[in-house]
Amino acid sequence: MPACKFVILRDRKKREYMLTLKENGRFSSQHGFIEHADIAAAPAGSVLKSTGGEYFTVFPVTYRDYVMNIKRQAQIIYPKDTAAILMWGDIGRDMRVLESGIGQGALSIAILRALSCKGLLTSYEIRRDFADMSKKIISDFLGYTPENHTVEIRDIYNGIDGEYDRILLDLPEPWQTVKYMESSLVSGGIVVSYIPTVLQVKTMVDTLKESGFFANIETFELILRPWKIDGLSVRPEMWIYNHSAFIISARKLAEPSAKLLVRQHGKNR
Ligand SMILES: C[S@@+](CC[C@H](N)C(=O)[O-])C[C@H]1O[C@@H](n2cnc3c(N)ncnc32)[C@H](O)[C@@H]1O
């Protein structure tokens, strides 16, 4: 088990409560309380009864529990999209990864886990408060301060220093970074951009194409459709979280190719 100090309690109505266990602490809800000491003493996966008679499952938090339950100050990338970003971005050991911006660090945690202490993550963030907050959120989850992670307070629209194997963008205007990626992303490298609206998607894809340096441009979204399985009631849940954002991925060519641009336009007609 990772050395994460958080646990997640869930009642029979699937309400979740993320806790940091403290000496003499007490978890209170409308169903009475449970002492933190009793939670700490119980094996992972226990079912504990509160003083008000409600039952709670108790587990160490997962990545998904953690990012979905941290107090939101910036929009995070949802775990379903994070999973795709890691796969389309092909994030793995020994890579040099640049991300911008860091927000609350939800994506950073996933990247750092994929790098398994073997690669380097640099995060460009324009706001110092987000940079500071995300560092704490990241180290709280990991249980250590990752030495392979550097956060730089800077505006990525003004440029990118150094060379990266992968660049992951969660920015309002990612197309402003394309001209810098022409030299900062290695040949064969991958950029993945997370963008909420379709007009932003169009501008980003057009800019990637016009650069001539990018190929294999893919745009998609992921819709997660939860189902209710309860006795004879077997159907999709009535609620659905319909849209989070679009994901664009592209690979960097060794040299710009105007021919590729012509072919791509032809195909889209
Ligand atoms: C939606 S949040 C990122 C959330 C993050 N991916 C996560 O998973 O928690 C967008 C972040 O980009 C930062 N940002 C916006 N424009 C920027 C710029 N030009 N350069 C660097 N960071 C920027 C914002 O301050 C904010 O922290």
The ligand as an SDF file (V2000), in Angstrom:
LIG
                    3D

 27 29  0  0  0  0  0  0  0  0999 V2000
   -7.6440   24.0960  -15.2870 C   0  0  0  0  0  0  0  0  0  0  0  0
   -6.2150   24.4710  -14.3870 S   0  0  0  0  0  0  0  0  0  0  0  0
   -5.1780   23.0720  -14.5560 C   0  0  0  0  0  0  0  0  0  0  0  0
   -5.6690   21.8960  -13.7560 C   0  0  0  0  0  0  0  0  0  0  0  0
   -4.6890   20.7530  -13.6790 C   0  0  0  0  0  0  0  0  0  0  0  0
   -4.4210   20.1950  -14.9850 N   0  0  0  0  0  0  0  0  0  0  0  0
   -5.1590   19.6770  -12.7290 C   0  0  0  0  0  0  0  0  0  0  0  0
   -5.3190   18.5290  -13.1530 O   0  0  0  0  0  0  0  0  0  0  0  0
   -5.3600   19.9780  -11.5440 O   0  0  0  0  0  0  0  0  0  0  0  0
   -5.4200   25.6050  -15.4840 C   0  0  0  0  0  0  0  0  0  0  0  0
   -4.1700   26.2070  -14.8600 C   0  0  0  0  0  0  0  0  0  0  0  0
   -3.4360   26.8750  -15.8910 O   0  0  0  0  0  0  0  0  0  0  0  0
   -2.8720   28.0420  -15.3360 C   0  0  0  0  0  0  0  0  0  0  0  0
   -2.5530   28.9380  -16.4500 N   0  0  0  0  0  0  0  0  0  0  0  0
   -3.4240   29.6420  -17.2210 C   0  0  0  0  0  0  0  0  0  0  0  0
   -2.7690   30.3140  -18.1730 N   0  0  0  0  0  0  0  0  0  0  0  0
   -1.4440   30.0370  -18.0120 C   0  0  0  0  0  0  0  0  0  0  0  0
   -0.2680   30.4500  -18.6920 C   0  0  0  0  0  0  0  0  0  0  0  0
   -0.3310   31.2910  -19.7170 N   0  0  0  0  0  0  0  0  0  0  0  0
    0.9350   29.9390  -18.2840 N   0  0  0  0  0  0  0  0  0  0  0  0
    0.9940   29.0900  -17.2230 C   0  0  0  0  0  0  0  0  0  0  0  0
   -0.1060   28.6760  -16.5300 N   0  0  0  0  0  0  0  0  0  0  0  0
   -1.3070   29.1540  -16.9090 C   0  0  0  0  0  0  0  0  0  0  0  0
   -3.9590   28.5410  -14.3940 C   0  0  0  0  0  0  0  0  0  0  0  0
   -3.4590   29.4480  -13.4470 O   0  0  0  0  0  0  0  0  0  0  0  0
   -4.4470   27.2220  -13.7750 C   0  0  0  0  0  0  0  0  0  0  0  0
   -3.7110   26.9120  -12.6400 O   0  0  0  0  0  0  0  0  0  0  0  0
  1  2  1  0
  2  3  1  0
  2 10  1  0
  3  4  1  0
  4  5  1  0
  5  6  1  0
  5  7  1  0
  7  8  2  0
  7  9  1  0
 10 11  1  0
 11 12  1  0
 11 26  1  0
 12 13  1  0
 13 14  1  0
 13 24  1  0
 14 15  1  0
 14 23  1  0
 15 16  2  0
 16 17  1  0
 17 18  1  0
 17 23  2  0
 18 19  1  0
 18 20  2  0
 20 21  1  0
 21 22  2  0
 22 23  1  0
 24 25  1  0
 24 26  1  0
 26 27  1  0
M  CHG  2   2   1   9  -1
M  END
$$$$
